[in-house]
Amino acid sequence: LIDQYSGEKLSRRDANVDHVIPLSRGGKNTWENMVTTKKRTNSQKGNKLNHEVGLRLIKQPKAPAEVPAIVTIKEAKHPHHAHFILR
């Protein structure tokens, strides 16, 4: 996990999700409005906008590319399904 404000590598314990535009200010729970950051940073930001607290994103958040489920399956649970697995 990478802090999207500092670029620092984070442990799962130290990571948190920040709403770039806070929910209380009209932000949504979307890929384009949520980034990973330190719990401390998120707490200090509160319900403010990034420019109000001097934060700048390293890159703009975006939805991940869609990947067909079949690509992520590595082995068949049943022998009759093996011909569906991409190799």
Buried (B, 14 or more C-beta within 10 A) or exposed (E): BBBBBBEEEBEEEBBBEBBBBBEEEEBEEEEEBBBBBBBEBBEEBEEEEBEEEEBEEEEEBEEEEEEEEEEEEEEEEEEEEEEEEEE
